Amino acid sequence: MESIKGCCATAHAQNNGRRAWLKAGMSAGAVALVAGTGSNAHAASWTQAERDALTPDRVIEMMKRGNGRFRSGKMHAQDFLAQKRASAPGQFPAAVILSCIDSRSPAEIIFDMGIGDTFNARIAGNIANNDLIGSLEFACAAAGAKVVLVMGHTACGAIKGAIDNVQLGNLTGLLETIKPAVAATSYTGDRSSKNDAFVDAVARTNVQQTIDTIRRVSPILVDLEKKGRIKIVGSMYDLRNGAVTFLG
């Protein structure tokens, strides 16, 4: 495990764009003054000390505030080139997000995050298999992320495929992982993929079942959660209004 940590533990060089917001108690991102413009641009990536000082609850609050900025159209100006340079020697993300491959739900944008802020794992239907759970274990146990966020979304095509019993190559097996959520969803009314409300209800159930799978398969993450070093949480992203609702 120590050798794995080495690839994520290289200290960052300090720079003028470091995360001034952290000292000031502001929300997510590194704030640097853009010379001559008077505007704020996020120009730094996390240092290990800054990330390690955060609690899981603080990281979740940052993500909620970032989503608020996204919804209001008042996102931070991200200096991606500066973030690229700052994060090249090493990475210290605060969270790992397991979400769907849907092109309309890019986690970094939805939470107004920059390069180096989050690990991102994407797979149709935001399911968890052994390979993905291994990635989550790396993100938290080796690299120090504080939050595992499973994020489903409305109008999910993978959920619709599971409801409709779609058969399509290797996708067939993936949808089998989602089907238990269809059966487990209590819903009175039309239980078809044409009913948006039912599709979204199944998506929420699927998020919880993914979390259950993570906890069942990974004693490493369960131990970190019991010790308060991480939180494993679920959420739903609404494609229509851009809101992320944290579940449970």
N, C-alpha and C positions, 0 to 999 in steps of 0.2 A: 504493500500500500504506500510505503514511503516513496518508492520509485515513481509511482503514479502521481503522487503529490508534487513531485519535482517539476513536472511539465506545466503545472499551474501556479507554482509558488515563486517564480522569479519576480523580484521586487521591481516596481515601476520607478523610473526616474521621475523626480518631482518636476512639475512644470507650472507655468503661470496659469494654466487652465484647470488646475485641480479643483476639487469639488467644494467650492466656497459655501454652497448651500448647506452642506452637512454641519459646518460650524454655526451657521446662522439659523439652523432648525427649519430650513425650507423643505420643499418637496423634492421630487426625484431629479437627478441629473447633475452634471458638473457645470457650473456657471462661470464663464469668463467674459470679461468686458471686451467687446469688439472695438478695437482702436478706431476712434474717429466717427463711430456710428452711434454710440450711446445705447446700443441694444445688447441683449444677452444672447450668447451662443454657448452651447454645451460642447466644451472642447477637451475634456479630460475623461479618462476611464478611471474606474475604481482603483485605488491602491488597496493592498491587502488589509492594512490597518483600518481604513475607512469602511470597507465592507465588513470586516470582522466586528466592528463596533456596533453594527446594526442588529436589532432583534428581529425575529421573524415577523412579529406584529408591525414593526416599523417598515419592513420591506413591503408588506401587504398594503399598508397605508400609502406608501409611495406609489404603488401600482394603481390604487384607486384614484389618487390625485392626478396621476398621469392620464388615466382614462378620462377624467373630467376635463382636462385640458384638450384632449383629442376631441371630445364631444362638443366643446365650446368653440373649437377652431383657434384656440390660443396656445398652440403647441410651441415648445421651445425651439429656437433655431439651432439645429444640430450641426456642429462642425465635424462631419464624419471623417475628413482627412486628418484632423487633429486627434480624434478618437482612435483612428487607425494607428497613428504613430505612437500614441500613449499606451495602447494595449498590445503592441507588437512584442515587447519583452515578456509579457505575462498577462494572464487574465484572472479576474477575481469577480465573477458575476454574483449577484445577490440572490438570484432565483433561477429555477429551471421550469420552463413552461412546456407542458405536453398538450399539444393542440392538433386540430385537424389540418389537412393539407389544403383546405378550401382557400382559393386565391383571395377571397374577400376578408380573411381574418388574420392578417399578419400581426403577430403579437407585439413586436417591437413598436410598430406604428400605433397600434391600439392603446398601448400603455405609455406612449411618448418616451421611449427609451432609446439609448444610443448604442453604438458598438461597444461590446464588452460588458454591458449591463446584465444580460440574461443569457442563459443557455436556452436553446429552443429545439424541441423534438417535435416533428410533425408527421402524422400518419392519418390516413383516412379514418374518420370516426374516433379520433383521439383514444385509441385502445392502448392497452399495455401488454406487450409480450415480454419474454425473457430478455431479449436484446435491448428493448427500450428501458426496461426496469434496470438493467445493468448500466445504461447511460445515466439514469437518474441517480443511481448509487455513486457513480463517478462524480457527478455534479455536486452532490452533497457531502459524501464521506471523504472524497479525495480533494475536491476543489473548493469546498466550503460554502456552497450555496445554502441559503437560509430557508427557502420556500420551494416546495413542489406544488405547482399550480396546474391542475388538469382543467382545460378550458374547452367546453363544447360550444356549439353555436346553433342558432336557429336555422331552419330550412336546410338541415344537413343532408347532403346527397347520400352519404354512407348509411345514415339512419333510414332514409327512404328505401335504400336498396335492401337493407335487412328486413324491413317490414314487408317488402314485395318479394322476398326470397329470390333475389337476383342471382343468376348463375353466370359467372364470367371469369374464366381462367382462375388465376390465383386470388382474385378478389373474392371468390366464393368462400374461401377459407377465412378471410378477414371478416366477412360479414357474419360468419358463424359465431365469431366472438361477440358480436353486438346483439345477436338474436335473443339471448337471455334477458336483455334489457327490455325488449319488446314484450315478452311474456310477463315480466315483473312490473310493468307499468299499469297502475290502476287508473282506468279511464272509462267514463261512461259516455258513449257516443260512437261516432264513426272511427274505427280503429284502422284506418287506411292511410297510405302515404299521401293521399289527396287532402287529408285533413291536417292543416298546418299546426293546429293546437296539439293534436296527438303526436305528430312528428317531434315537436319541441318537448313534449312531456317525456317521450322516450329518450331524447337526447339528454335530458336532465338525469334520468335514471341511469343512462349509460355512463355519465360522468361519475356518479356515485359508485357504480360497479367497477369502473376503472380504478378508483381510489381503493375500493375493497380488494381488488386484485393486487395492487401495489403492496398493500399492508399484509396480504396473505403470503405473497411470494418473497418479500424482502425483509428479513429480520434486521438487516442493517439499517434500513430507513425507519422501521418501527422503533428500533433502539434509539436512534437519533431523535425521533419525535417524542419518545417517552422522557428523554433527558432535556427536552425543551430547546434543543439546538436547531430543529427545523419544525416547520408546520407543513402538513399535506392538506391542501384545500382544493375545492372544486369551484367552478364558475361557469356561467353561460354568457356568451357574447351575442347580442342582438344585432343582426345585420341591418336592421331598418334604422335604428336610432343610435347605434354605436356604443351602447351601454354594456358594460361588463357587470353582471350581478354575481356576487360571491355567494356560494350556497352553504347552508348549514351553520 
